[in-house]
């Protein structure tokens, strides 16, 4: 019985802090949206940059490296180029997700919220 009362008191305290929690999450959302991470494939032939909104903002090619890997006259090399672009993009998005998760975990710690890792990602 007392455990349920403690749980209700904890929930009431959480509800009271809701405006502060929401403000902190908005601050984190704005902060990570302005951050960028990058990932490369093909030994640096293709680099993709993603932001904290989990969007690819830029893909660049090192033409010298890419030319060494891909012959435009060989159809299979076109597939290799597509794989390099896809791989760099997915790796950049993975890094962006890790960045967002770390920022959210830090914010939860700052707020004193006992929230397990990975529980807040959907809030951004």
Secondary structure, DSSP 4 states (H G I P E B T S, - for coil): -HHHHHHHHHHHHHHHTHHHHHHHHHHHHHHHHH-EEEEEEGGGTEEEEEETTS-EEEEEE-HHHHHHH--TT-HHHHHHHHHHHHHHHHHHHHHHHHHHHHHHHHHHHHHT----TTSSGGG-
